Amino acid sequence: MKTVAACNSLDEALLLKSLLEGSGIAATVPDEHAAHIAPPYVLVNGVRVQVPDEDEADARAILASGQS
């Protein structure tokens, strides 16, 4: 798995996950449960959004196009 985003909030990470999944890319938020239990610890490094290695380039392109 490759991290394609580190978000400032769980909501942002879940939104990006939804965007990627809507584009056909399987995405996960491995820090989702930790963000609920201990938000300050997770937010130090951001809430990660991860995709399979082979989808990294496509995921980064989708996320970049969504930020313009």
mmJSON file of the N, C-alpha and C atoms, coordinates in Angstrom:
{"data_MODEL":{"atom_site":{
"group_PDB":["ATOM","ATOM","ATOM","ATOM","ATOM","ATOM","ATOM","ATOM","ATOM","ATOM","ATOM","ATOM","ATOM","ATOM","ATOM","ATOM","ATOM","ATOM","ATOM","ATOM","ATOM","ATOM","ATOM","ATOM","ATOM","ATOM","ATOM","ATOM","ATOM","ATOM","ATOM","ATOM","ATOM","ATOM","ATOM","ATOM","ATOM","ATOM","ATOM","ATOM","ATOM","ATOM","ATOM","ATOM","ATOM","ATOM","ATOM","ATOM","ATOM","ATOM","ATOM","ATOM","ATOM","ATOM","ATOM","ATOM","ATOM","ATOM","ATOM","ATOM","ATOM","ATOM","ATOM","ATOM","ATOM","ATOM","ATOM","ATOM","ATOM","ATOM","ATOM","ATOM","ATOM","ATOM","ATOM","ATOM","ATOM","ATOM","ATOM","ATOM","ATOM","ATOM","ATOM","ATOM","ATOM","ATOM","ATOM","ATOM","ATOM","ATOM","ATOM","ATOM","ATOM","ATOM","ATOM","ATOM","ATOM","ATOM","ATOM","ATOM","ATOM","ATOM","ATOM","ATOM","ATOM","ATOM","ATOM","ATOM","ATOM","ATOM","ATOM","ATOM","ATOM","ATOM","ATOM","ATOM","ATOM","ATOM","ATOM","ATOM","ATOM","ATOM","ATOM","ATOM","ATOM","ATOM","ATOM","ATOM","ATOM","ATOM","ATOM","ATOM","ATOM","ATOM","ATOM","ATOM","ATOM","ATOM","ATOM","ATOM","ATOM","ATOM","ATOM","ATOM","ATOM","ATOM","ATOM","ATOM","ATOM","ATOM","ATOM","ATOM","ATOM","ATOM","ATOM","ATOM","ATOM","ATOM","ATOM","ATOM","ATOM","ATOM","ATOM","ATOM","ATOM","ATOM","ATOM","ATOM","ATOM","ATOM","ATOM","ATOM","ATOM","ATOM","ATOM","ATOM","ATOM","ATOM","ATOM","ATOM","ATOM","ATOM","ATOM","ATOM","ATOM","ATOM","ATOM","ATOM","ATOM","ATOM","ATOM","ATOM","ATOM","ATOM","ATOM","ATOM","ATOM","ATOM","ATOM","ATOM","ATOM","ATOM","ATOM","ATOM"],
"id":[1,2,3,4,5,6,7,8,9,10,11,12,13,14,15,16,17,18,19,20,21,22,23,24,25,26,27,28,29,30,31,32,33,34,35,36,37,38,39,40,41,42,43,44,45,46,47,48,49,50,51,52,53,54,55,56,57,58,59,60,61,62,63,64,65,66,67,68,69,70,71,72,73,74,75,76,77,78,79,80,81,82,83,84,85,86,87,88,89,90,91,92,93,94,95,96,97,98,99,100,101,102,103,104,105,106,107,108,109,110,111,112,113,114,115,116,117,118,119,120,121,122,123,124,125,126,127,128,129,130,131,132,133,134,135,136,137,138,139,140,141,142,143,144,145,146,147,148,149,150,151,152,153,154,155,156,157,158,159,160,161,162,163,164,165,166,167,168,169,170,171,172,173,174,175,176,177,178,179,180,181,182,183,184,185,186,187,188,189,190,191,192,193,194,195,196,197,198,199,200,201,202,203,204],
"type_symbol":["N","C","C","N","C","C","N","C","C","N","C","C","N","C","C","N","C","C","N","C","C","N","C","C","N","C","C","N","C","C","N","C","C","N","C","C","N","C","C","N","C","C","N","C","C","N","C","C","N","C","C","N","C","C","N","C","C","N","C","C","N","C","C","N","C","C","N","C","C","N","C","C","N","C","C","N","C","C","N","C","C","N","C","C","N","C","C","N","C","C","N","C","C","N","C","C","N","C","C","N","C","C","N","C","C","N","C","C","N","C","C","N","C","C","N","C","C","N","C","C","N","C","C","N","C","C","N","C","C","N","C","C","N","C","C","N","C","C","N","C","C","N","C","C","N","C","C","N","C","C","N","C","C","N","C","C","N","C","C","N","C","C","N","C","C","N","C","C","N","C","C","N","C","C","N","C","C","N","C","C","N","C","C","N","C","C","N","C","C","N","C","C","N","C","C","N","C","C","N","C","C","N","C","C"],
"label_atom_id":["N","CA","C","N","CA","C","N","CA","C","N","CA","C","N","CA","C","N","CA","C","N","CA","C","N","CA","C","N","CA","C","N","CA","C","N","CA","C","N","CA","C","N","CA","C","N","CA","C","N","CA","C","N","CA","C","N","CA","C","N","CA","C","N","CA","C","N","CA","C","N","CA","C","N","CA","C","N","CA","C","N","CA","C","N","CA","C","N","CA","C","N","CA","C","N","CA","C","N","CA","C","N","CA","C","N","CA","C","N","CA","C","N","CA","C","N","CA","C","N","CA","C","N","CA","C","N","CA","C","N","CA","C","N","CA","C","N","CA","C","N","CA","C","N","CA","C","N","CA","C","N","CA","C","N","CA","C","N","CA","C","N","CA","C","N","CA","C","N","CA","C","N","CA","C","N","CA","C","N","CA","C","N","CA","C","N","CA","C","N","CA","C","N","CA","C","N","CA","C","N","CA","C","N","CA","C","N","CA","C","N","CA","C","N","CA","C","N","CA","C","N","CA","C","N","CA","C","N","CA","C","N","CA","C","N","CA","C"],
"label_alt_id":[null,null,null,null,null,null,null,null,null,null,null,null,null,null,null,null,null,null,null,null,null,null,null,null,null,null,null,null,null,null,null,null,null,null,null,null,null,null,null,null,null,null,null,null,null,null,null,null,null,null,null,null,null,null,null,null,null,null,null,null,null,null,null,null,null,null,null,null,null,null,null,null,null,null,null,null,null,null,null,null,null,null,null,null,null,null,null,null,null,null,null,null,null,null,null,null,null,null,null,null,null,null,null,null,null,null,null,null,null,null,null,null,null,null,null,null,null,null,null,null,null,null,null,null,null,null,null,null,null,null,null,null,null,null,null,null,null,null,null,null,null,null,null,null,null,null,null,null,null,null,null,null,null,null,null,null,null,null,null,null,null,null,null,null,null,null,null,null,null,null,null,null,null,null,null,null,null,null,null,null,null,null,null,null,null,null,null,null,null,null,null,null,null,null,null,null,null,null,null,null,null,null,null,null],
"label_comp_id":["MET","MET","MET","LYS","LYS","LYS","THR","THR","THR","VAL","VAL","VAL","ALA","ALA","ALA","ALA","ALA","ALA","CYS","CYS","CYS","ASN","ASN","ASN","SER","SER","SER","LEU","LEU","LEU","ASP","ASP","ASP","GLU","GLU","GLU","ALA","ALA","ALA","LEU","LEU","LEU","LEU","LEU","LEU","LEU","LEU","LEU","LYS","LYS","LYS","SER","SER","SER","LEU","LEU","LEU","LEU","LEU","LEU","GLU","GLU","GLU","GLY","GLY","GLY","SER","SER","SER","GLY","GLY","GLY","ILE","ILE","ILE","ALA","ALA","ALA","ALA","ALA","ALA","THR","THR","THR","VAL","VAL","VAL","PRO","PRO","PRO","ASP","ASP","ASP","GLU","GLU","GLU","HIS","HIS","HIS","ALA","ALA","ALA","ALA","ALA","ALA","HIS","HIS","HIS","ILE","ILE","ILE","ALA","ALA","ALA","PRO","PRO","PRO","PRO","PRO","PRO","TYR","TYR","TYR","VAL","VAL","VAL","LEU","LEU","LEU","VAL","VAL","VAL","ASN","ASN","ASN","GLY","GLY","GLY","VAL","VAL","VAL","ARG","ARG","ARG","VAL","VAL","VAL","GLN","GLN","GLN","VAL","VAL","VAL","PRO","PRO","PRO","ASP","ASP","ASP","GLU","GLU","GLU","ASP","ASP","ASP","GLU","GLU","GLU","ALA","ALA","ALA","ASP","ASP","ASP","ALA","ALA","ALA","ARG","ARG","ARG","ALA","ALA","ALA","ILE","ILE","ILE","LEU","LEU","LEU","ALA","ALA","ALA","SER","SER","SER","GLY","GLY","GLY","GLN","GLN","GLN","SER","SER","SER"],
"label_asym_id":["A","A","A","A","A","A","A","A","A","A","A","A","A","A","A","A","A","A","A","A","A","A","A","A","A","A","A","A","A","A","A","A","A","A","A","A","A","A","A","A","A","A","A","A","A","A","A","A","A","A","A","A","A","A","A","A","A","A","A","A","A","A","A","A","A","A","A","A","A","A","A","A","A","A","A","A","A","A","A","A","A","A","A","A","A","A","A","A","A","A","A","A","A","A","A","A","A","A","A","A","A","A","A","A","A","A","A","A","A","A","A","A","A","A","A","A","A","A","A","A","A","A","A","A","A","A","A","A","A","A","A","A","A","A","A","A","A","A","A","A","A","A","A","A","A","A","A","A","A","A","A","A","A","A","A","A","A","A","A","A","A","A","A","A","A","A","A","A","A","A","A","A","A","A","A","A","A","A","A","A","A","A","A","A","A","A","A","A","A","A","A","A","A","A","A","A","A","A","A","A","A","A","A","A"],
"label_entity_id":["1","1","1","1","1","1","1","1","1","1","1","1","1","1","1","1","1","1","1","1","1","1","1","1","1","1","1","1","1","1","1","1","1","1","1","1","1","1","1","1","1","1","1","1","1","1","1","1","1","1","1","1","1","1","1","1","1","1","1","1","1","1","1","1","1","1","1","1","1","1","1","1","1","1","1","1","1","1","1","1","1","1","1","1","1","1","1","1","1","1","1","1","1","1","1","1","1","1","1","1","1","1","1","1","1","1","1","1","1","1","1","1","1","1","1","1","1","1","1","1","1","1","1","1","1","1","1","1","1","1","1","1","1","1","1","1","1","1","1","1","1","1","1","1","1","1","1","1","1","1","1","1","1","1","1","1","1","1","1","1","1","1","1","1","1","1","1","1","1","1","1","1","1","1","1","1","1","1","1","1","1","1","1","1","1","1","1","1","1","1","1","1","1","1","1","1","1","1","1","1","1","1","1","1"],
"label_seq_id":[1,1,1,2,2,2,3,3,3,4,4,4,5,5,5,6,6,6,7,7,7,8,8,8,9,9,9,10,10,10,11,11,11,12,12,12,13,13,13,14,14,14,15,15,15,16,16,16,17,17,17,18,18,18,19,19,19,20,20,20,21,21,21,22,22,22,23,23,23,24,24,24,25,25,25,26,26,26,27,27,27,28,28,28,29,29,29,30,30,30,31,31,31,32,32,32,33,33,33,34,34,34,35,35,35,36,36,36,37,37,37,38,38,38,39,39,39,40,40,40,41,41,41,42,42,42,43,43,43,44,44,44,45,45,45,46,46,46,47,47,47,48,48,48,49,49,49,50,50,50,51,51,51,52,52,52,53,53,53,54,54,54,55,55,55,56,56,56,57,57,57,58,58,58,59,59,59,60,60,60,61,61,61,62,62,62,63,63,63,64,64,64,65,65,65,66,66,66,67,67,67,68,68,68],
"pdbx_PDB_ins_code":[null,null,null,null,null,null,null,null,null,null,null,null,null,null,null,null,null,null,null,null,null,null,null,null,null,null,null,null,null,null,null,null,null,null,null,null,null,null,null,null,null,null,null,null,null,null,null,null,null,null,null,null,null,null,null,null,null,null,null,null,null,null,null,null,null,null,null,null,null,null,null,null,null,null,null,null,null,null,null,null,null,null,null,null,null,null,null,null,null,null,null,null,null,null,null,null,null,null,null,null,null,null,null,null,null,null,null,null,null,null,null,null,null,null,null,null,null,null,null,null,null,null,null,null,null,null,null,null,null,null,null,null,null,null,null,null,null,null,null,null,null,null,null,null,null,null,null,null,null,null,null,null,null,null,null,null,null,null,null,null,null,null,null,null,null,null,null,null,null,null,null,null,null,null,null,null,null,null,null,null,null,null,null,null,null,null,null,null,null,null,null,null,null,null,null,null,null,null,null,null,null,null,null,null],
"Cartn_x":[0.842,0.0,0.882,0.419,1.132,0.254,0.852,0.134,0.102,-1.111,-1.259,-1.708,-2.082,-2.472,-2.343,-2.016,-2.022,-2.867,-4.02,-5.024,-4.999,-5.53,-5.594,-6.775,-7.706,-8.861,-9.328,-10.036,-10.612,-11.647,-12.432,-13.448,-12.822,-11.719,-11.036,-10.527,-9.943,-9.427,-10.55,-11.686,-12.817,-13.381,-13.344,-13.797,-12.891,-11.588,-10.65,-10.796,-11.006,-11.231,-12.453,-13.515,-14.738,-14.499,-13.75,-13.419,-12.666,-11.687,-10.902,-11.755,-12.557,-13.409,-14.42,-14.912,-15.827,-15.168,-13.838,-13.073,-12.561,-13.003,-12.631,-11.332,-10.819,-9.58,-9.903,-9.486,-9.694,-8.799,-9.397,-8.64,-8.992,-8.037,-8.263,-7.76,-8.31,-7.855,-7.418,-6.144,-5.695,-5.734,-5.775,-5.784,-7.192,-8.207,-9.582,-9.954,-9.701,-10.095,-9.25,-7.967,-7.098,-7.509,-7.974,-8.4,-9.624,-10.445,-11.602,-11.176,-10.223,-9.823,-8.838,-7.834,-6.78,-6.403,-7.296,-7.041,-5.718,-5.294,-4.048,-2.834,-2.793,-1.645,-1.626,-2.778,-2.866,-2.601,-3.084,-2.98,-1.561,-0.67,0.726,1.286,1.004,1.484,0.388,-0.813,-1.929,-2.659,-3.883,-4.7,-4.431,-3.826,-3.368,-4.486,-4.367,-5.204,-4.25,-4.538,-3.648,-4.373,-3.592,-4.103,-3.106,-3.543,-2.598,-1.456,-0.288,0.905,0.64,-0.051,-0.256,-1.215,-1.946,-2.887,-2.366,-1.136,-0.62,-0.63,-0.111,-0.027,-1.417,-2.351,-3.72,-4.364,-4.17,-4.758,-4.198,-2.911,-2.304,-2.842,-3.043,-3.59,-5.022,-5.818,-7.207,-7.232,-6.406,-6.372,-5.866,-4.892,-4.369,-5.406,-6.182,-7.204,-8.346,-8.564,-9.621,-9.235,-7.955,-7.482,-7.301,-7.481,-7.256,-8.508],
"Cartn_y":[-1.187,0.0,1.245,2.255,3.526,4.633,5.504,6.657,7.74,8.163,9.196,10.528,10.52,11.771,11.601,12.7,12.773,13.997,13.76,14.815,15.388,16.592,17.268,16.818,16.087,15.611,14.275,13.55,12.288,12.528,13.578,13.88,14.103,14.831,15.07,13.763,12.909,11.622,10.756,10.737,9.933,10.498,11.809,12.421,12.008,12.049,11.637,10.154,9.356,7.918,7.709,8.431,8.328,8.759,9.832,10.315,9.246,8.626,7.587,6.357,5.941,4.776,5.036,6.26,6.622,6.581,6.65,6.57,5.164,4.22,2.823,2.385,3.177,2.827,2.442,1.265,0.813,1.646,2.32,3.175,2.808,3.019,2.758,3.949,4.06,5.051,4.243,3.818,2.936,3.565,4.881,5.577,5.92,5.41,5.817,5.564,4.379,4.061,4.829,4.956,5.708,7.18,7.712,9.114,9.34,8.311,8.418,8.316,7.446,7.157,8.19,8.552,9.46,10.458,11.375,12.31,13.074,13.559,14.337,13.539,12.244,11.428,11.169,10.982,10.702,11.967,13.085,14.322,14.876,14.363,14.806,14.511,13.331,12.936,12.963,13.284,13.313,11.979,12.038,10.839,10.36,9.179,8.688,8.095,8.338,7.674,6.826,5.531,4.62,3.879,3.534,2.777,1.662,0.652,-0.388,0.22,-0.384,0.13,0.432,-0.468,-0.32,0.827,1.349,2.443,3.807,3.841,5.091,6.249,6.047,7.136,7.649,6.74,7.148,7.897,7.419,8.059,9.469,9.63,10.963,11.919,11.409,12.238,12.671,11.755,12.075,13.122,12.924,13.879,15.248,15.257,16.533,17.271,16.54,17.196,17.732,17.107,17.561,18.798,19.113,20.267,21.51,21.393,22.566,23.401],
"Cartn_z":[0.0,0.0,0.0,-0.723,-0.802,-0.238,0.536,1.071,-0.002,-0.367,-1.396,-0.806,0.467,1.124,2.629,3.291,4.754,5.092,5.656,5.843,7.255,7.37,8.667,9.513,8.902,9.666,9.104,9.922,9.488,8.397,8.534,7.521,6.148,6.109,4.84,4.244,5.084,4.61,4.051,4.727,4.255,2.958,2.792,1.547,0.388,0.601,-0.449,-0.755,0.267,0.061,-0.83,-0.558,-1.346,-2.787,-2.976,-4.312,-5.096,-4.464,-5.129,-5.436,-4.479,-4.698,-5.813,-5.901,-6.966,-8.339,-8.354,-9.595,-9.852,-9.033,-9.244,-8.592,-7.674,-6.978,-5.536,-5.142,-3.761,-2.846,-1.888,-0.971,0.465,1.352,2.767,3.585,4.786,5.762,6.99,7.015,8.084,9.472,9.529,10.818,11.297,10.612,10.92,12.377,12.882,14.255,15.27,14.987,15.894,15.945,14.824,14.797,15.682,15.838,16.733,18.195,18.464,19.846,20.385,19.587,20.058,18.966,18.639,17.535,17.609,18.758,18.761,18.277,18.568,18.18,16.685,16.103,14.671,13.867,14.343,13.575,13.502,14.315,14.244,12.852,12.328,11.003,9.951,10.335,9.4,9.347,8.889,8.709,7.287,7.168,5.867,5.017,3.713,2.713,1.883,1.79,1.088,-0.023,-1.057,-2.195,-2.51,-3.27,-3.699,-4.524,-4.439,-5.126,-6.597,-7.279,-8.72,-9.082,-8.118,-8.362,-7.914,-7.42,-6.852,-7.849,-9.04,-10.021,-10.392,-10.63,-10.978,-9.813,-8.606,-7.425,-7.251,-7.411,-7.278,-8.346,-9.559,-10.644,-10.317,-9.799,-9.432,-8.328,-7.314,-6.205,-6.663,-7.545,-8.049,-8.875,-9.658,-10.485,-9.626,-8.478,-7.579,-6.786,-6.733,-5.962,-6.806,-8.112,-8.985,-9.111],
"occupancy":[1.0,1.0,1.0,1.0,1.0,1.0,1.0,1.0,1.0,1.0,1.0,1.0,1.0,1.0,1.0,1.0,1.0,1.0,1.0,1.0,1.0,1.0,1.0,1.0,1.0,1.0,1.0,1.0,1.0,1.0,1.0,1.0,1.0,1.0,1.0,1.0,1.0,1.0,1.0,1.0,1.0,1.0,1.0,1.0,1.0,1.0,1.0,1.0,1.0,1.0,1.0,1.0,1.0,1.0,1.0,1.0,1.0,1.0,1.0,1.0,1.0,1.0,1.0,1.0,1.0,1.0,1.0,1.0,1.0,1.0,1.0,1.0,1.0,1.0,1.0,1.0,1.0,1.0,1.0,1.0,1.0,1.0,1.0,1.0,1.0,1.0,1.0,1.0,1.0,1.0,1.0,1.0,1.0,1.0,1.0,1.0,1.0,1.0,1.0,1.0,1.0,1.0,1.0,1.0,1.0,1.0,1.0,1.0,1.0,1.0,1.0,1.0,1.0,1.0,1.0,1.0,1.0,1.0,1.0,1.0,1.0,1.0,1.0,1.0,1.0,1.0,1.0,1.0,1.0,1.0,1.0,1.0,1.0,1.0,1.0,1.0,1.0,1.0,1.0,1.0,1.0,1.0,1.0,1.0,1.0,1.0,1.0,1.0,1.0,1.0,1.0,1.0,1.0,1.0,1.0,1.0,1.0,1.0,1.0,1.0,1.0,1.0,1.0,1.0,1.0,1.0,1.0,1.0,1.0,1.0,1.0,1.0,1.0,1.0,1.0,1.0,1.0,1.0,1.0,1.0,1.0,1.0,1.0,1.0,1.0,1.0,1.0,1.0,1.0,1.0,1.0,1.0,1.0,1.0,1.0,1.0,1.0,1.0,1.0,1.0,1.0,1.0,1.0,1.0],
"B_iso_or_equiv":[0.0,0.0,0.0,0.0,0.0,0.0,0.0,0.0,0.0,0.0,0.0,0.0,0.0,0.0,0.0,0.0,0.0,0.0,0.0,0.0,0.0,0.0,0.0,0.0,0.0,0.0,0.0,0.0,0.0,0.0,0.0,0.0,0.0,0.0,0.0,0.0,0.0,0.0,0.0,0.0,0.0,0.0,0.0,0.0,0.0,0.0,0.0,0.0,0.0,0.0,0.0,0.0,0.0,0.0,0.0,0.0,0.0,0.0,0.0,0.0,0.0,0.0,0.0,0.0,0.0,0.0,0.0,0.0,0.0,0.0,0.0,0.0,0.0,0.0,0.0,0.0,0.0,0.0,0.0,0.0,0.0,0.0,0.0,0.0,0.0,0.0,0.0,0.0,0.0,0.0,0.0,0.0,0.0,0.0,0.0,0.0,0.0,0.0,0.0,0.0,0.0,0.0,0.0,0.0,0.0,0.0,0.0,0.0,0.0,0.0,0.0,0.0,0.0,0.0,0.0,0.0,0.0,0.0,0.0,0.0,0.0,0.0,0.0,0.0,0.0,0.0,0.0,0.0,0.0,0.0,0.0,0.0,0.0,0.0,0.0,0.0,0.0,0.0,0.0,0.0,0.0,0.0,0.0,0.0,0.0,0.0,0.0,0.0,0.0,0.0,0.0,0.0,0.0,0.0,0.0,0.0,0.0,0.0,0.0,0.0,0.0,0.0,0.0,0.0,0.0,0.0,0.0,0.0,0.0,0.0,0.0,0.0,0.0,0.0,0.0,0.0,0.0,0.0,0.0,0.0,0.0,0.0,0.0,0.0,0.0,0.0,0.0,0.0,0.0,0.0,0.0,0.0,0.0,0.0,0.0,0.0,0.0,0.0,0.0,0.0,0.0,0.0,0.0,0.0],
"pdbx_formal_charge":[null,null,null,null,null,null,null,null,null,null,null,null,null,null,null,null,null,null,null,null,null,null,null,null,null,null,null,null,null,null,null,null,null,null,null,null,null,null,null,null,null,null,null,null,null,null,null,null,null,null,null,null,null,null,null,null,null,null,null,null,null,null,null,null,null,null,null,null,null,null,null,null,null,null,null,null,null,null,null,null,null,null,null,null,null,null,null,null,null,null,null,null,null,null,null,null,null,null,null,null,null,null,null,null,null,null,null,null,null,null,null,null,null,null,null,null,null,null,null,null,null,null,null,null,null,null,null,null,null,null,null,null,null,null,null,null,null,null,null,null,null,null,null,null,null,null,null,null,null,null,null,null,null,null,null,null,null,null,null,null,null,null,null,null,null,null,null,null,null,null,null,null,null,null,null,null,null,null,null,null,null,null,null,null,null,null,null,null,null,null,null,null,null,null,null,null,null,null,null,null,null,null,null,null],
"auth_seq_id":[1,1,1,2,2,2,3,3,3,4,4,4,5,5,5,6,6,6,7,7,7,8,8,8,9,9,9,10,10,10,11,11,11,12,12,12,13,13,13,14,14,14,15,15,15,16,16,16,17,17,17,18,18,18,19,19,19,20,20,20,21,21,21,22,22,22,23,23,23,24,24,24,25,25,25,26,26,26,27,27,27,28,28,28,29,29,29,30,30,30,31,31,31,32,32,32,33,33,33,34,34,34,35,35,35,36,36,36,37,37,37,38,38,38,39,39,39,40,40,40,41,41,41,42,42,42,43,43,43,44,44,44,45,45,45,46,46,46,47,47,47,48,48,48,49,49,49,50,50,50,51,51,51,52,52,52,53,53,53,54,54,54,55,55,55,56,56,56,57,57,57,58,58,58,59,59,59,60,60,60,61,61,61,62,62,62,63,63,63,64,64,64,65,65,65,66,66,66,67,67,67,68,68,68],
"auth_comp_id":["MET","MET","MET","LYS","LYS","LYS","THR","THR","THR","VAL","VAL","VAL","ALA","ALA","ALA","ALA","ALA","ALA","CYS","CYS","CYS","ASN","ASN","ASN","SER","SER","SER","LEU","LEU","LEU","ASP","ASP","ASP","GLU","GLU","GLU","ALA","ALA","ALA","LEU","LEU","LEU","LEU","LEU","LEU","LEU","LEU","LEU","LYS","LYS","LYS","SER","SER","SER","LEU","LEU","LEU","LEU","LEU","LEU","GLU","GLU","GLU","GLY","GLY","GLY","SER","SER","SER","GLY","GLY","GLY","ILE","ILE","ILE","ALA","ALA","ALA","ALA","ALA","ALA","THR","THR","THR","VAL","VAL","VAL","PRO","PRO","PRO","ASP","ASP","ASP","GLU","GLU","GLU","HIS","HIS","HIS","ALA","ALA","ALA","ALA","ALA","ALA","HIS","HIS","HIS","ILE","ILE","ILE","ALA","ALA","ALA","PRO","PRO","PRO","PRO","PRO","PRO","TYR","TYR","TYR","VAL","VAL","VAL","LEU","LEU","LEU","VAL","VAL","VAL","ASN","ASN","ASN","GLY","GLY","GLY","VAL","VAL","VAL","ARG","ARG","ARG","VAL","VAL","VAL","GLN","GLN","GLN","VAL","VAL","VAL","PRO","PRO","PRO","ASP","ASP","ASP","GLU","GLU","GLU","ASP","ASP","ASP","GLU","GLU","GLU","ALA","ALA","ALA","ASP","ASP","ASP","ALA","ALA","ALA","ARG","ARG","ARG","ALA","ALA","ALA","ILE","ILE","ILE","LEU","LEU","LEU","ALA","ALA","ALA","SER","SER","SER","GLY","GLY","GLY","GLN","GLN","GLN","SER","SER","SER"],
"auth_asym_id":["A","A","A","A","A","A","A","A","A","A","A","A","A","A","A","A","A","A","A","A","A","A","A","A","A","A","A","A","A","A","A","A","A","A","A","A","A","A","A","A","A","A","A","A","A","A","A","A","A","A","A","A","A","A","A","A","A","A","A","A","A","A","A","A","A","A","A","A","A","A","A","A","A","A","A","A","A","A","A","A","A","A","A","A","A","A","A","A","A","A","A","A","A","A","A","A","A","A","A","A","A","A","A","A","A","A","A","A","A","A","A","A","A","A","A","A","A","A","A","A","A","A","A","A","A","A","A","A","A","A","A","A","A","A","A","A","A","A","A","A","A","A","A","A","A","A","A","A","A","A","A","A","A","A","A","A","A","A","A","A","A","A","A","A","A","A","A","A","A","A","A","A","A","A","A","A","A","A","A","A","A","A","A","A","A","A","A","A","A","A","A","A","A","A","A","A","A","A","A","A","A","A","A","A"],
"auth_atom_id":["N","CA","C","N","CA","C","N","CA","C","N","CA","C","N","CA","C","N","CA","C","N","CA","C","N","CA","C","N","CA","C","N","CA","C","N","CA","C","N","CA","C","N","CA","C","N","CA","C","N","CA","C","N","CA","C","N","CA","C","N","CA","C","N","CA","C","N","CA","C","N","CA","C","N","CA","C","N","CA","C","N","CA","C","N","CA","C","N","CA","C","N","CA","C","N","CA","C","N","CA","C","N","CA","C","N","CA","C","N","CA","C","N","CA","C","N","CA","C","N","CA","C","N","CA","C","N","CA","C","N","CA","C","N","CA","C","N","CA","C","N","CA","C","N","CA","C","N","CA","C","N","CA","C","N","CA","C","N","CA","C","N","CA","C","N","CA","C","N","CA","C","N","CA","C","N","CA","C","N","CA","C","N","CA","C","N","CA","C","N","CA","C","N","CA","C","N","CA","C","N","CA","C","N","CA","C","N","CA","C","N","CA","C","N","CA","C","N","CA","C","N","CA","C","N","CA","C","N","CA","C","N","CA","C","N","CA","C"],
"pdbx_PDB_model_num":[1,1,1,1,1,1,1,1,1,1,1,1,1,1,1,1,1,1,1,1,1,1,1,1,1,1,1,1,1,1,1,1,1,1,1,1,1,1,1,1,1,1,1,1,1,1,1,1,1,1,1,1,1,1,1,1,1,1,1,1,1,1,1,1,1,1,1,1,1,1,1,1,1,1,1,1,1,1,1,1,1,1,1,1,1,1,1,1,1,1,1,1,1,1,1,1,1,1,1,1,1,1,1,1,1,1,1,1,1,1,1,1,1,1,1,1,1,1,1,1,1,1,1,1,1,1,1,1,1,1,1,1,1,1,1,1,1,1,1,1,1,1,1,1,1,1,1,1,1,1,1,1,1,1,1,1,1,1,1,1,1,1,1,1,1,1,1,1,1,1,1,1,1,1,1,1,1,1,1,1,1,1,1,1,1,1,1,1,1,1,1,1,1,1,1,1,1,1,1,1,1,1,1,1]
}}}
